[in-house]
Amino acid sequence: MSHYFTREEAEALLPAISVALRSIQESRLGIRAVEEELEAIRMEAMSNGHHLHESTMKLQRELESLLQTLHIQLSKLQQFGCELKDPASGLIDFLSLRDGQEVYLCWRLGEERIRFWHHLDTGFAGRQPL
């Protein structure tokens, strides 16, 4: 059975969700940077780059750590019961009821409180003020 959030319940989670979202965003940026470094090393290794093994191993350990952090933070969001719609912008939806219909309360990282909702099938473009 689904949990339906009230605006107050969802807003009470925003400080903890904000911390998790920022960590997710930082991890994603770090992962991208490490992947780019690994690709550069792979290209260099093609032209006699045997000395790059240690650098590659260090970057792979860093990548594993970032992926683990990302997984932990995504699990935290899942435990809160909200839905991550866009990690880059920090877009979160909370399942709710409005006039007896299932809708999403819609919030984005940086917004002080939840001020919008939308139907399940309309997404961010269909946001309407509460």
N, C-alpha and C positions, 0 to 999 in steps of 0.2 A: 504494500500500500504506500502510496506517495505521501510525502509530508508537504503540506501547504504552509508556506511562510506568510506571516503577517508582515507588514512593513516594519513594525517595531522589532520583531524577531530577527529579520534580515539585517536591519541597521545595527543591531547589537553585535553582529558578527563582523561588521565592516573593518574594525581595527585589525583583527587577526587575519582576515582575508587580505587586507592591504599588505601586511607583512609577507604573507605567502606569495602574493602576486608579484611584489617587487623582487623577491628571491627567484621566482620563476623567470621573470624578465632578465635579471642579471645572469642567471644560469644559461638562458638561451643565447644571450649575447656572447658569453664566455665560450659556449659550445661552438658557435659560429666562428669565433676568432681562432680557437684551437684547430678546428677543421681546416680553416684556411692555412694556418701554419703547417699542419700536417701535409696538406696538398703541395705547398711550396717545397717542403722537404722531399716529398716523393718525386717531384720534378727534378730537384737537385740530385737526388740519389740515382736517377736514370743516367746521369753523366758522372759516374764514378763518385758516388756519395757514400761510400761504405763507412766513413767516419761519422755519419749522421745517426747511427743506431741509438746512441745514448739520448740524443735530443728527441728522437721519435718515441722512445720508451717513456721519457718524462712527459711529453705531450699526451701520450695515450693514457697515462695515469691521471693526468689533470682532466682529461676528457671523461674518464670513468667517474671521477669525483663529482664533476659538474652534472653528469647524467644522474648520479645517485641523488644529489641535492634536488634536481628537477623532479625526479620520481617521488621523493619524500614530500615536497611541497604540493605536487599534484594530488597525492594521496590525502594530504591535509584538507585541500579544497573539497575533495570528494566526501570526506568525513563531515564537513560542514553541511553538505546536502545541496550546495549550489552547483551551477553548471558554468564552467569556463567556456565562453564563446569565442574570445579572441585574446590570447595571451599578450600579444604585442601592445594592444591598447588597454588591457586589463578589463575587458568586458565580461561581466558576470550576470547570469539570470538566476532568479529564485522562483520556483514554481509557487503559484498562489491561486487564490480564487477571487474572481471579480464578478459579481452578479450571478453567482452559481456556475460560472465557466472557468476552466483552467486557463490561466494566463501566466506570463512571466513578469515579475518585478525586475526592472532592468537598471543596472548600475555599472558605472565605469570608474576605474581607478582615478582618483583626483576629485571626484564629485563628493561633496560633503555628506550628502544623504541620498536616499533613493527617492527620485522625483518622477520616475517614468515607469510605464508598463507597456506591454505589447502582447498581442495574440501569439499563440504558440507557433503559428505558421508565417508570421510577418517579419520577425527578427528586428534588428536594430532600426532598420528603415521605417518600421511601423510604430516606433515609440510614440507614446502619447502621455501627456502630463497626468499625474495622479490627481 
